Structures are given as structure tokens and as C-alpha cells.
Amino acid sequence: MHKSALPLSLWRETATPATAHSELHDNVQADVVIIGGGYTGLSAALRAIELGLKPAILEARQIGFGASGRNGGVVSTKFRVSLSDIAKTHGKNVAKRMNALGHEAMSCVENYIEQFGIVEADLRRTGNIRCAHNETAFTALVEEAKIVREVFGDTSFTILDAKAVAEETGSTCFFGGILNFHAGIFHPLSYCRGLAKAVLANGGSIYESSPALRFTDEGGEKRVHTTDGSIRCKQVLIATNGYSDISSATEAVRKTVIPFRSAIIATEALPSAIFREILRNDRSYSETRRMMRWFRRSSNRLLFGGRGAFGKNDSPAAYAMLEQAMRDIFPQLKEYRVASRWSGLVAMTMDSLPQIGLIEKNIAFSLGYNGAGIAMSSLLGRYAIDILQGKQPDLALMQRQKPENIPFFSMRAPAVRTVAAWYQLLDRFGR
Ligand SMILES: Cc1cc2nc3c(=O)[nH]c(=O)nc-3n(C[C@H](O)[C@H](O)[C@H](O)COP(=O)(O)OP(=O)(O)OC[C@H]3O[C@@H](n4cnc5c(N)ncnc54)[C@H](O)[C@@H]3O)c2cc1C
């Protein structure tokens, strides 16, 4: 089980070569053990190093094996919940703080790329267009844009009518959209591997194929055990997001998230003439459907992703649905084949927001990014280390007293299928 590799994806075909990290075969020491080698864990390690601590990352498979090596590479300031909904439920000040944290998260990614020279991540702030799949969705987008402008003073977006969205995307399927400049696209696995390289270069340790299996207490400290070794440490961070059910070491957070499968297909290389017709400004694009689908270019290939009732494993039927949706939106692609496809797990929480906090004095957690976590996991990894050091950052709605479990967790599989089917139905009937 622990030897399984990353799925063969476009990212794996084109990423910066991975640095080899050994398995843990010894009994060693560190200040902080970080469980999970995705953006949360890697960023936490970098923050620990900044504070003069010695971190060690335990990764069950390989660096970037989880969502961090498989995602769509759309970097943005967004949460799964809209800022206007947050303002309605929790007040304008809370929404303003959440907005500020979203921007801080985006800057965090930009700073890492600059500081550690991760040029292969190829981050470009080309903006994102949310494309309305019906009139009602377009009206809601325009309303949301007004609130964001009035409450947050944010003017860096443009409302596009159906014609302008058709010019931008090359598809006549949409009723309008919002172009937001607080977003970029990058190569997710190269970013991940770049962070790992920076951790190693600055004195952190990384062990791959080394799942944390359990902790024990030892003279006021912790010992984290793997199959063939252990690390004695003062503090532990759990950074396992949608992959929190691999071992009992992460039992305390397992029920805080529902792992939801999200899939991506990539076309074969397309002639440059196609990109004079579609996605000509090389942005990222997402739909307003509940079962959201999104698309972007990566070099001369088109990526199309989305969620559905994909279940625990990949299924040919689910990929076929995604491919059909891509061809419906872009009939221009009818002659071109899908060359790679892969999926990964996003971690959904009860209130659709990330969770960060302490399980006990020296054990922290940060997870539940709800499929919008590239920037936020990079930021919260840092804050999780600060919290372990006794700092009290203002993380608004994300800060929790303890991991908050999903009620009726044992019902999650049928619940996911039911919710997915219901959402698909509402999307189909234009609600
Ligand atoms: C298909 C897909 C598309 C996405 N697209 C986007 C996007 O375009 N934009 C965006 O912002 N977000 C996107 N996301 C979400 C984003 O990728 C995640 O929020 C982010 O990568 C979470 O990082 P993480 O480090 O918390 O978790 P992960 O990257 O999932 O890492 C968790 C790691 O923990 C390891 N692990 C688990 N248990 C143990 C154990 N016991 N011992 C040791 N290691 C363990 C796993 O092997 C895994 O590598 C997408 C996600 C998916 C799956």
C-alpha cells in the first residue's frame, strides 16, 4: 500500500524531477513532526525553520502524493463559501478578515516562489472567469460583485456579458461571467517539489514511504512511530487533509472531513490555431454549477476538471461524463483525444471552510480546504506552527477549539452520492 505512486497525470509527465527522500529506518529526534507531505506540511516545515526549529516531515507515499500533486493549479484568494454569504451570516468585519486572509494566502504562494526560486511552478496571474451556467446564476454573480465592491472596496474585477464570455472562452454556453484578477495558474507538482527542495536545503528532514502509524507519550514529549522507525519530538502537526484515514495516527481528525473525489482530464497537444479560438487569454475558468467544472490551458493542452458522484475509486463512466461535458462546451475539440486523466481527494467540511487549531497542547491540525486550498494550505501550514508556539493569530472562522466532526460520519458515502445526485439535478434544471 505505502509504495503506491502518484497517478500518471499531465503534472507528473511535465514536473521538475523529484528529489529522492529516504524511508525512516531509525529512531531520530526533531522539534516538530509534520504528518503529510503536501502544501500544508511543507509550508509548515518552512515556517518552523524560520523560527529556528528542526522539523521532520513523514509522508506515507511520496511528496505531493495527495491533492497537492494532482490539483488543477488554479491559485486564488477564494473560499468555497462566498464572502457575501459570510457577511450575511457572521457580519462584515468577519468577512473582511476572511478576505484579507485569502489575499495573504495568495501572497504567501508568490513569496515562496520568489524566495526559493521555484521558477518551474510557472505562476502567472492571468485572472479567473466565473462563467454563469444560467440567468439566475449570472444575476447572483453580479449581486456578489456589487457587495464585494461596496463592502471590501475591491474593484479588481469586471462583469462580462454573454458575448464577452464567449469571446474569452470560445464557448457560447454561458450567460455572462465575472473576470477576477486575484487569481493565477501554475504547475502544482513543480510548486510542491520546489517547496520540498527548500525544506531540505534549509535543514529540514523529509521521509517518504513512511506513514505515521501512532504516537506515544515519552517524558512529556511525543514519539511518532512508523513501520520501521520513530521520531521523538516536542510537537506534532497533522496535515493530511482528504487523506486522513490511512492510519490511526490521524484518527482525531478523520471525521472532520468528507473526502470527495475530484477528477481532471487533459487533451492531447492541440494546434496553436485552437487557442486563437478558445481560452485565448490563458486564464482559469470555472462554472457556477454546484457540481462545479473548470478548465484552463497548460502549454498546448486543455485541462478540464470537475466533481461528480465519482465514489471511492476512479470509474470510466465518471471520466466519460467529464469528457462529454468538455465536448459540449467546446465542440471545437471534437477531433482531439483525451491523453491523460487522473483524480484526487478534496476534503469537504461541514461548513465548507478550513479548520485549524490544537487537538491538545502539542498537537495541531490544519485541513478541510474544500477543494480551494492551494493558497490557503500554504498559508495555514505556517499559522499551524505559530499556534503550536503559543501565538494566537486571528484566523477568523477557520480557527477552531478542536476538530469539528461531520455529524453522522458513518453515513458519508451514501450522503455524498445523494448530495451529488441532487446537485446534478438542480444544475440540470437551471436552479
Ligand atoms: C483534483 C483536484 C483538483 C484541485 N484543484 C484545485 C485548484 O485548482 N485550486 C485550489 O486552490 N485547490 C485545488 N484543489 C485542492 C488543493 O489541491 C488542496 O486543498 C491542497 O493541495 C491540500 O494540501 P494538503 O497538504 O493539506 O493535503 P494533501 O496534498 O492532500 O496532502 C496530504 C498528505 O498526507 C499524506 N498522509 C496521509 N496520512 C498520512 C500518515 N498517516 N502518515 C504520513 N503521511 C500521511 C498523504 O499521503 C498526502 O500526501 C484540488 C484538489 C484536487 C484533488
The ligand as a MOL file (V3000), in Angstrom:
LIG
                    3D

  0  0  0     0  0            999 V3000
M  V30 BEGIN CTAB
M  V30 COUNTS 53 58 0 0 0
M  V30 BEGIN ATOM
M  V30 1 C -8.3180 17.0080 -8.4620 0
M  V30 2 C -8.1230 18.1940 -7.5590 0
M  V30 3 C -8.1500 19.4790 -8.0910 0
M  V30 4 C -7.9410 20.5800 -7.2590 0
M  V30 5 N -7.8480 21.8140 -7.8300 0
M  V30 6 C -7.5600 22.8840 -7.0580 0
M  V30 7 C -7.3460 24.1540 -7.6520 0
M  V30 8 O -7.3150 24.2980 -8.8890 0
M  V30 9 N -7.1400 25.2170 -6.8280 0
M  V30 10 C -7.0780 25.0920 -5.4550 0
M  V30 11 O -6.8960 26.0970 -4.7580 0
M  V30 12 N -7.2190 23.8830 -4.8750 0
M  V30 13 C -7.4410 22.7750 -5.6320 0
M  V30 14 N -7.5450 21.5470 -5.0530 0
M  V30 15 C -7.3520 21.4410 -3.5820 0
M  V30 16 C -5.8730 21.5220 -3.1730 0
M  V30 17 O -5.1040 20.6950 -4.0060 0
M  V30 18 C -5.7430 21.0800 -1.6890 0
M  V30 19 O -6.5480 21.9140 -0.8870 0
M  V30 20 C -4.3190 21.1510 -1.1560 0
M  V30 21 O -3.4140 20.5220 -2.0250 0
M  V30 22 C -4.2600 20.4960 0.2420 0
M  V30 23 O -2.9150 20.2960 0.6220 0
M  V30 24 P -2.5830 19.4600 1.9130 0
M  V30 25 O -1.1090 19.4990 2.0790 0
M  V30 26 O -3.3830 19.9290 3.0590 0
M  V30 27 O -3.0830 17.9730 1.6090 0
M  V30 28 P -2.5810 16.8840 0.5490 0
M  V30 29 O -1.8200 17.4920 -0.5500 0
M  V30 30 O -3.7490 16.0360 0.2030 0
M  V30 31 O -1.5190 16.0430 1.3870 0
M  V30 32 C -1.8660 15.1650 2.4130 0
M  V30 33 C -0.7380 14.1260 2.5010 0
M  V30 34 O -0.8190 13.4090 3.7270 0
M  V30 35 C -0.2660 12.1290 3.4960 0
M  V30 36 N -0.6650 11.2660 4.6320 0
M  V30 37 C -1.9160 10.8880 4.9890 0
M  V30 38 N -1.8620 10.1230 6.1130 0
M  V30 39 C -0.5590 10.0110 6.4640 0
M  V30 40 C 0.1100 9.3440 7.5290 0
M  V30 41 N -0.5410 8.6440 8.4590 0
M  V30 42 N 1.4730 9.4520 7.5930 0
M  V30 43 C 2.1550 10.1780 6.6570 0
M  V30 44 N 1.5640 10.8250 5.6250 0
M  V30 45 C 0.2060 10.7510 5.5300 0
M  V30 46 C -0.8680 11.7460 2.1470 0
M  V30 47 O -0.1420 10.6980 1.5400 0
M  V30 48 C -0.7960 13.0670 1.3990 0
M  V30 49 O 0.3630 13.1710 0.5870 0
M  V30 50 C -7.7600 20.4100 -5.8490 0
M  V30 51 C -7.7400 19.1280 -5.3150 0
M  V30 52 C -7.9100 18.0140 -6.1560 0
M  V30 53 C -7.8710 16.6280 -5.5600 0
M  V30 END ATOM
M  V30 BEGIN BOND
M  V30 1 1 1 2
M  V30 2 1 2 3
M  V30 3 2 2 52
M  V30 4 2 3 4
M  V30 5 1 4 5
M  V30 6 1 4 50
M  V30 7 2 5 6
M  V30 8 1 6 7
M  V30 9 1 6 13
M  V30 10 2 7 8
M  V30 11 1 7 9
M  V30 12 1 9 10
M  V30 13 2 10 11
M  V30 14 1 10 12
M  V30 15 2 12 13
M  V30 16 1 13 14
M  V30 17 1 14 15
M  V30 18 1 14 50
M  V30 19 1 15 16
M  V30 20 1 16 17
M  V30 21 1 16 18
M  V30 22 1 18 19
M  V30 23 1 18 20
M  V30 24 1 20 21
M  V30 25 1 20 22
M  V30 26 1 22 23
M  V30 27 1 23 24
M  V30 28 2 24 25
M  V30 29 1 24 26
M  V30 30 1 24 27
M  V30 31 1 27 28
M  V30 32 2 28 29
M  V30 33 1 28 30
M  V30 34 1 28 31
M  V30 35 1 31 32
M  V30 36 1 32 33
M  V30 37 1 33 34
M  V30 38 1 33 48
M  V30 39 1 34 35
M  V30 40 1 35 36
M  V30 41 1 35 46
M  V30 42 1 36 37
M  V30 43 1 36 45
M  V30 44 2 37 38
M  V30 45 1 38 39
M  V30 46 1 39 40
M  V30 47 2 39 45
M  V30 48 1 40 41
M  V30 49 2 40 42
M  V30 50 1 42 43
M  V30 51 2 43 44
M  V30 52 1 44 45
M  V30 53 1 46 47
M  V30 54 1 46 48
M  V30 55 1 48 49
M  V30 56 2 50 51
M  V30 57 1 51 52
M  V30 58 1 52 53
M  V30 END BOND
M  V30 END CTAB
M  END
